[in-house]
Amino acid sequence: MLVTDLLRRNAHLWARETALVAVEAANLTDPGPESYLLRRESLTWEEMNRQANQIAHFYLSIGIHRGSHVGLMMKNSIEWLPIYFGILKSGAVVVPLNFRYDADSAVYSIRFADLDALIFDADASSVIQQILTRTLGLRSFLYTGSREDCPAFAFPIQDIWETQPENEPDLPPLEPMEDAAIYFSSGTTGVPKAVVYSHATLASACERERYHHGQVHGDCFLCIPPLYHVGAKLHWMANLLVGARAVLLKGFTVPAFFRVVHQERVTIAFLLLPWLQDILVALDAGRISDVADALCSLRLIHTGAQPIPPSVVEQLRQHFPQIALGISYGLTEAGGPGVLNLRMEDIERSGSVGLPPPGWQAQVVDDAGNETPPQAPGELLLKGPHMMSRYYKSEAATEEVLAGGWLHTGDIACRDIDGYDEKGEKVFSNIGDTLFAVYQAPDSPPFPKSSTVIPERTPDYVCPDYIAPNQNLLYRMSGDTNRLHVDQKEAHKQGFDRPIMQGLCSFGYACRLAVRELIPHAPERMTSMEAQFRSPLFPDTKVELHIWKVQDGLAYFRMLAPEKKQIVLEKGCFMWK
């Protein structure tokens, strides 16, 4: 059953039951029920389906239909999902866009995806007004903010709720393999690609996520990440399949999370690593009271989207022994999240990304395409029902990434040496090892020497940049939980007057600057990069990357903190094809 059919079914079976709740997190500190209700909106399944029908009728009335492309540039809101389904019901292809896009990014996405129409909210309004003369081909603008603030060139959504029919559009049935959605993703190739999903891809996500979450009709799912991203939108799909309630928390604060879970009786929460860490910090500091009562309904915390440190898993288990944990791995090209999943009964293997769900296969191969032995690293390949259809307007990239019927993820993985369980099933683990050489034993081989020799001449490029005061905190969201980078006491203990930048983040700044100067807009051309770390870098510091181009495809570099007269990276070598 396609997702549009599921919505129609739910409106018939559970018409008056709540389908969706949206709660504004900001200033959600007043304990009174009136304060909470002022920040809460809700829709029943009948109302959600009715609004989707009205959106579909509106677009059909202005000639948007099968084959048309409609963009959706909005923050999470109570209207987001009805609008999404309305576009699908019209037969058009829905194209969710990042609401944080600046003008240039918005123009690129609108043009590349060949949009015919665009829906935007008050937060995106200023960007859309900047690009009006640059968005060729757009025939319609729909505005979801207040009628009073609606720009003259747009149509207010309130008029649709007041004027459009509420019945199902009279159209031929949608076909499973028809295009349904286009999602932008850097994915496996390092540069943004437009990933095409069929209606079958969306329907497949419903079954996959129900398998991972064990959703039933009585569950309540908490969603916080932006719905334009498949990692949030498709996690919600299991709710659609079983007719369960969902809550959109618009924004995140730790007090708001606990309040909403308690108030809405949330049973399943999808939380990204930064939010988990914020919750753990608040618990360790004693800032949350009556935790057991607040989370008494919660049975599963699901996370993923980035490596989850085993230390975080262990802390969660200590604080919430009664709550199951699940960790998923996915990518847009595979049809979203959960194509590998470390299920709750196997959480002892934290650090692994688990097993493929029923109907999916995974293998690790070497450069020759041969399957690697246990514990040997190689590229992770995936195969399953209804992965992406293709990259939009990128036939060559599609053939490369789907060669042989397998999705070539570009991610490095390995198999456990002892299998996964008594049946010998495979398990896959991310690899990320760092070796710090502190001293050299007397009879050990000498440390390797760099062959890079920085030329004794003026650099060909001098690239200035600035490390923001909070860059160490932002980088910590990637999963680096070393306290040296955030804790003043820990920094003092290790001989620094304040927290230092993560080494890989400093290395990343150098990489970005080198790409910008040597291979602009083509990071996939980079083949290797190396350097020696000479001194720590601190937040709130100006830096410069000095680059010497040796020949086509080869450059040497040095990174400096000029105001401190320090070399940060030395004997850098950057190569590209």
C-alpha positions in Angstrom: 0.0 0.0 0.0 1.4 3.4 -1.0 1.8 6.1 1.7 -1.0 8.2 0.2 -3.3 5.2 0.5 -2.2 4.7 4.1 -3.1 8.2 5.0 -6.6 7.8 3.4 -7.0 4.5 5.3 -6.0 6.0 8.6 -8.5 8.8 8.0 -11.2 6.2 7.7 -10.1 3.8 10.5 -9.0 6.4 13.1 -10.7 9.6 11.9 -11.0 11.4 15.3 -7.8 10.1 16.8 -4.8 12.4 17.0 -2.3 11.9 14.3 0.1 14.7 14.8 1.0 17.2 17.6 3.4 20.1 17.3 4.9 21.8 20.3 7.1 24.9 20.4 10.1 24.3 22.6 11.1 27.9 23.2 10.2 29.2 26.7 8.5 26.0 27.6 9.4 26.4 31.3 6.1 27.5 32.9 4.7 24.4 34.6 1.1 25.5 34.1 -1.1 23.6 31.6 -2.3 26.9 30.0 1.2 27.8 29.1 1.7 24.3 27.5 -1.5 24.4 25.5 -0.6 27.8 24.1 2.4 26.2 22.4 0.6 23.1 21.3 -1.3 22.3 18.0 -2.8 19.1 16.8 -4.4 17.3 13.9 -6.5 14.2 13.7 -6.0 11.7 10.9 -9.2 13.0 9.3 -8.0 16.6 9.4 -4.5 15.7 8.2 -6.0 13.8 5.2 -8.5 16.6 4.5 -5.7 19.2 4.4 -3.6 17.0 2.1 -6.6 16.7 -0.3 -7.0 20.5 -0.3 -3.4 21.0 -1.2 -3.7 18.5 -4.0 -6.9 20.2 -5.4 -5.1 23.5 -5.3 -2.2 22.3 -7.3 -4.4 20.4 -9.8 -6.4 23.6 -10.3 -3.3 25.5 -11.5 -1.9 22.8 -13.7 0.5 21.2 -11.2 0.1 17.4 -11.7 2.0 14.2 -12.6 5.5 15.1 -13.7 5.5 18.5 -12.0 8.1 19.2 -9.2 7.0 21.1 -6.1 9.6 22.4 -3.5 8.9 22.5 0.2 11.1 25.0 2.1 9.8 25.1 5.7 10.8 24.5 9.3 8.9 21.7 11.1 5.3 22.7 11.6 1.9 21.2 12.0 1.3 21.8 8.2 4.5 20.2 7.0 3.3 16.6 6.6 -0.2 17.4 5.2 1.5 19.6 2.6 3.9 16.8 1.8 1.1 14.3 1.3 -1.0 16.8 -0.7 1.8 17.2 -3.2 2.0 13.4 -3.5 -1.7 13.1 -3.9 -1.7 15.6 -6.8 0.7 13.2 -8.6 3.6 15.8 -8.4 7.1 15.1 -7.1 7.8 16.6 -3.7 11.2 18.2 -3.2 12.0 19.0 0.5 14.6 21.8 0.7 16.8 22.8 3.6 15.1 25.8 5.3 18.6 27.1 6.2 19.6 27.6 2.5 21.1 31.0 1.7 20.1 32.6 -1.6 22.7 31.0 -3.8 22.0 27.5 -2.4 18.2 28.0 -2.8 18.7 29.1 -6.4 20.9 26.1 -7.2 18.5 23.6 -5.8 15.4 25.2 -7.4 17.0 25.2 -10.8 18.6 21.8 -10.6 15.4 20.1 -9.4 13.4 21.9 -12.1 10.8 23.1 -9.7 7.5 24.3 -11.0 6.2 25.5 -7.7 7.5 26.4 -4.2 5.9 26.4 -0.7 7.8 28.4 1.9 7.2 29.7 5.4 7.9 33.0 7.2 11.5 32.1 8.1 12.4 31.4 4.4 10.5 34.5 3.1 13.5 36.9 3.0 15.6 34.4 1.0 12.8 33.7 -1.4 12.2 37.4 -2.0 15.9 37.9 -2.7 15.9 35.3 -5.5 12.6 36.1 -7.3 14.4 37.3 -10.4 16.7 34.3 -10.4 14.3 31.4 -10.0 13.4 30.6 -13.6 10.5 28.3 -14.2 8.6 28.7 -10.9 4.9 29.1 -11.7 3.5 29.3 -8.2 4.4 30.4 -4.7 2.5 29.2 -1.6 3.1 30.9 1.7 2.4 29.2 5.1 2.9 32.2 7.4 0.1 34.6 8.4 -2.1 36.1 5.8 -1.1 39.6 6.8 2.6 38.9 6.1 2.1 37.0 2.8 4.2 38.6 0.1 2.4 40.0 -2.9 3.8 37.3 -5.3 2.6 34.4 -3.1 -0.7 32.7 -2.3 -1.6 32.4 1.4 -2.3 28.9 2.6 -5.3 30.1 4.6 -7.2 30.6 1.3 -6.6 27.0 0.5 -8.1 25.8 3.8 -11.1 28.1 3.2 -11.8 27.4 -0.6 -10.5 24.1 -1.8 -12.5 20.9 -1.8 -11.9 18.3 1.0 -12.7 15.1 -1.0 -10.1 12.8 -2.5 -8.8 14.0 -5.9 -10.3 12.0 -8.8 -7.1 10.8 -10.4 -5.8 7.5 -11.8 -4.0 5.5 -9.1 -0.3 6.3 -8.5 2.1 3.5 -9.6 4.7 2.2 -7.1 7.7 2.9 -9.4 6.6 6.5 -10.3 8.8 9.3 -9.0 7.6 10.5 -5.6 10.3 12.7 -4.1 13.7 14.2 -4.6 16.0 14.7 -1.6 19.3 16.5 -1.8 22.2 14.7 -0.2 26.0 14.7 -0.3 25.7 11.0 0.1 28.4 8.7 -1.2 30.0 11.2 -3.7 31.1 14.1 -1.6 29.1 16.7 -3.6 25.4 17.4 -3.5 23.2 15.1 -5.5 19.5 15.0 -6.0 18.3 11.5 -5.0 15.1 10.3 -6.6 12.6 8.1 -4.6 9.7 6.2 -6.0 6.4 5.7 -4.2 7.6 2.2 -3.4 10.7 3.6 -1.7 8.5 5.6 0.7 6.3 2.6 1.3 9.3 0.3 2.0 10.5 2.7 4.7 7.2 2.2 6.6 7.9 -1.5 7.0 11.6 -1.1 7.7 11.0 1.5 10.5 8.2 -0.6 12.1 10.6 -3.5 12.2 13.2 -1.4 14.0 10.9 0.4 16.4 8.4 -2.3 16.9 5.7 0.3 16.5 2.0 -0.4 17.4 -1.1 1.7 17.2 -0.8 2.8 20.8 2.7 4.2 20.5 3.6 7.9 20.4 6.7 8.9 18.5 8.7 12.0 19.2 10.4 13.7 16.2 12.8 16.6 16.6 15.1 16.7 13.5 14.0 18.7 10.5 11.5 16.9 8.3 13.3 17.9 5.1 15.9 15.3 5.9 15.0 11.7 5.3 16.5 10.7 8.7 13.5 12.4 10.4 10.8 12.0 7.8 11.2 8.3 7.2 11.6 7.4 10.9 8.1 8.8 11.2 6.8 6.5 8.5 6.2 3.6 10.9 3.6 5.7 12.6 1.7 6.1 9.3 1.7 2.4 8.8 0.1 1.6 12.2 -1.9 4.8 12.7 0.1 5.9 15.8 0.4 9.4 17.1 3.5 11.5 16.6 4.8 14.7 18.3 7.0 17.3 16.5 9.1 19.2 19.0 9.9 22.5 17.3 13.4 23.2 18.6 15.2 21.4 21.5 15.9 22.2 25.1 16.4 19.6 27.8 13.5 20.9 30.0 11.2 20.9 26.9 12.2 17.3 26.0 11.3 16.1 29.5 8.1 18.2 29.6 6.8 16.9 26.2 7.7 13.3 26.9 5.7 13.4 30.1 2.8 15.5 28.8 2.3 13.6 25.6 3.1 10.1 27.0 5.8 9.6 24.4 6.9 6.0 24.0 9.6 6.3 21.3 12.0 9.2 20.8 14.5 9.7 18.0 17.4 11.7 19.4 20.6 12.8 17.7 23.9 12.7 19.6 24.1 16.4 20.6 20.7 16.2 22.3 21.7 13.0 24.0 24.8 14.6 25.3 22.9 17.7 26.5 20.5 15.4 28.4 23.4 13.5 30.0 25.1 16.8 31.1 21.9 18.0 32.6 21.3 14.8 34.5 24.9 14.7 35.8 24.5 18.3 37.0 21.3 17.4 38.8 19.3 20.0 36.8 16.4 17.5 36.1 14.2 16.3 38.9 11.7 13.4 38.9 13.3 11.8 35.9 11.7 8.4 36.4 8.2 10.0 36.5 8.9 12.3 33.5 10.0 9.4 31.3 7.8 6.6 32.7 6.1 6.2 29.3 9.3 6.1 27.2 10.2 2.5 26.1 12.8 3.2 23.3 15.4 5.8 22.5 16.5 5.5 18.9 19.6 7.4 17.6 22.0 7.4 14.7 23.0 9.7 11.8 26.6 9.7 13.1 28.9 7.4 15.1 27.5 7.0 18.7 30.4 6.6 21.2 30.1 3.5 23.4 30.6 5.8 26.4 27.4 7.6 25.6 25.5 4.3 25.2 26.9 3.2 28.6 25.8 6.5 30.3 22.3 6.2 28.8 22.0 2.7 30.1 23.1 3.8 33.6 20.6 6.6 33.7 17.7 4.8 31.9 18.1 1.1 32.6 14.3 0.6 31.9 14.5 2.2 28.4 15.7 0.2 25.4 18.3 1.7 23.0 18.6 1.3 19.2 21.2 2.7 16.8 20.7 2.9 13.1 22.9 3.5 10.0 21.5 4.8 6.8 22.0 7.1 3.9 19.8 8.9 1.5 20.8 6.7 -1.5 19.7 3.6 0.4 16.2 4.9 0.9 16.8 6.5 4.3 17.7 5.4 7.8 17.8 1.9 9.3 19.4 -0.1 6.4 21.7 -1.3 9.2 20.5 -1.3 12.7 21.9 -2.3 16.1 18.7 -3.5 17.7 17.8 -3.1 21.4 18.6 -6.7 22.2 22.1 -6.3 20.8 23.1 -3.0 22.3 26.0 -4.7 24.2 27.8 -4.4 20.8 27.8 -0.6 20.9 30.3 0.7 18.4 28.8 -1.6 15.8 26.1 -0.4 13.4 24.3 -3.8 13.5 22.6 -5.9 10.9 20.5 -5.3 7.8 16.7 -5.7 8.3 14.8 -8.5 6.6 15.1 -8.4 2.8 18.4 -6.5 2.9 21.9 -7.7 2.3 25.3 -6.2 3.2 28.9 -7.0 2.4 32.3 -5.6 2.7 34.6 -5.7 -0.3 38.2 -4.8 -1.2 39.3 -2.6 -4.1 39.0 -5.6 -6.5 35.4 -6.2 -5.4 36.2 -9.3 -3.4 34.6 -9.8 0.0 37.0 -9.1 2.8 37.8 -11.6 5.6 36.6 -10.8 9.1 38.1 -7.7 10.7 39.6 -6.6 7.4 38.4 -3.1 6.3 36.7 -2.5 3.0 33.9 -0.6 1.4 30.4 -1.3 2.7 27.9 -2.4 0.0 24.2 -2.7 0.5 21.3 -4.2 -1.4 17.7 -4.0 -0.6 14.2 -3.5 -1.9 13.4 0.0 -3.3 16.6 1.9 -2.7 16.8 5.2 -4.6 15.7 5.1 -8.2 18.6 7.2 -9.5 20.4 10.5 -9.1 18.4 13.1 -10.8 20.1 14.2 -14.1 23.2 12.2 -13.2 23.2 9.0 -15.2 26.9 8.3 -14.9 26.9 8.8 -11.1 23.9 6.5 -10.8 25.6 3.7 -12.8 28.7 4.0 -10.6 27.0 4.0 -7.2 24.6 1.2 -8.1 27.0 -1.0 -10.1 26.1 -4.6 -10.1 22.8 -3.9 -8.3 24.6 -3.0 -5.0 24.7 0.4 -3.5 28.4 1.4 -3.1 28.3 3.5 0.0 31.8 4.8 0.1 31.9 4.0 3.8 34.6 1.8 5.3 33.5 -1.0 7.5 34.6 -4.4 8.7 32.9 -7.7 9.9 33.2 -9.0 13.4 35.7 -11.9 13.6 33.2 -14.1 15.5 30.1 -13.2 13.5 27.1 -11.7 15.2 25.3 -14.5 16.9 25.0 -18.2 17.0 23.7 -18.3 13.5 26.8 -16.7 12.1 25.1 -13.5 10.9 27.4 -10.6 9.9 27.8 -7.4 11.8 29.5 -4.2 10.6 31.5 -1.7 12.5 32.8 1.7 11.7 36.6 2.0 11.8 38.3 5.0 13.2 41.6 4.4 14.9 44.2 7.0 15.9 47.7 6.3 17.1 49.6 8.8 19.2 53.3 8.2 19.3 54.5 9.4 22.7 58.0 7.9 22.8 60.1 5.5 20.8 61.3 2.3 22.4 65.1 1.8 22.2 65.1 -1.1 19.7 61.9 -0.2 17.7 62.0 0.8 14.1 62.4 4.5 13.5 59.3 6.6 13.0 58.5 7.3 9.4 59.9 10.6 8.0 57.9 13.0 5.7 59.3 13.5 2.2 57.6 16.8 1.9 60.0 19.8 1.6 58.3 23.2 1.8 59.8 25.5 -1.0 61.9 28.4 0.2 59.8 31.0 -1.7 56.7 33.0 -1.3 53.6 30.7 -1.2 51.4 30.7 -4.3 48.3 31.1 -2.1 47.7 32.6 1.3 44.2 31.6 2.6 43.1 33.4 5.7 40.3 31.9 8.0 39.0 32.2 11.5 38.3 29.6 14.1 35.1 30.7 15.9 35.0 30.8 19.7 32.4 27.9 19.7 34.0 25.8 16.9 35.3 23.2 19.4 31.7 22.8 20.7 30.3 22.5 17.3 32.8 19.9 16.3 32.0 17.9 19.5 28.6 17.2 17.9 30.4 14.8 15.5 30.9 12.4 18.4 34.3 13.6 19.8 33.7 13.5 23.6 37.3 14.2 24.7 36.9 16.7 27.6 40.2 18.3 26.7 38.3 20.2 24.0 35.4 21.6 26.2 36.4 21.5 29.9 38.6 24.2 31.4 39.7 22.0 34.3 40.7 19.1 32.0 42.7 21.6 29.8 44.5 22.9 32.9 45.3 19.3 34.0 46.9 18.6 30.6 49.0 21.8 30.6 46.8 24.2 28.6 45.3 27.5 29.8 42.0 26.7 28.0 40.4 23.9 25.9 42.1 23.3 22.6 40.7 22.5 19.1 40.3 18.9 18.0 43.1 18.0 15.7 40.9 16.5 13.0 38.9 19.8 13.0 42.1 21.8 12.5 43.0 19.3 9.7 39.5 19.8 8.2 39.9 23.6 8.1 43.2 23.1 6.1 41.5 20.6 3.8 38.6 23.0 3.1 40.9 25.9 2.3 43.0 23.7 0.0 40.0 22.5 -1.9 38.7 26.1 -2.2 41.9 27.3 -3.8 43.1 24.3 -5.8 39.9 22.4 -6.9 37.0 24.8 -6.2 33.6 23.1 -6.0 35.1 19.7 -6.8 36.1 18.1 -3.5 35.7 14.6 -5.0 38.9 15.2 -7.0 41.0 15.1 -3.8 42.9 11.9 -3.5 45.0 12.3 -0.4 46.1 14.8 2.2 48.7 14.5 5.0 50.5 16.8 7.4 52.4 16.9 10.7 50.8 18.5 13.8 53.2 20.9 15.3 51.2 22.9 17.9 47.7 23.0 19.3 45.1 25.4 17.9 42.7 27.3 20.1 39.1 28.5 19.4 38.8 32.2 18.6 42.0 32.3 16.5 42.9 33.6 13.1 44.7 31.1 10.8 46.3 31.1 7.4 47.0 28.3 5.0 50.1 28.8 2.9 50.0 26.7 -0.3 52.8 26.0 -2.7 51.7 24.4 -6.0 54.4 22.0 -7.0 52.8 20.6 -10.1 49.3 19.8 -11.4 47.8 17.4 -8.9 50.3 18.1 -6.1 50.7 21.0 -3.6 52.5 21.5 -0.3 51.1 23.5 2.5 51.7 24.9 6.0 49.0 26.2 8.4 49.8 29.0 10.8 48.3 31.0 13.6 50.0 34.3 12.6 49.0 36.4 15.6 50.6 33.7 17.9 53.5 33.2 15.5 52.9 29.4 15.6 53.0 26.7 13.0 49.9 24.5 13.5 50.4 22.1 10.6 53.7 21.5 8.9 54.9 19.5 5.8 51.4 19.3 4.4 50.9 17.5 1.2 47.7 17.8 -0.8 47.0 15.6 -3.9 44.2 15.6 -6.4 43.2 14.1 -9.8 
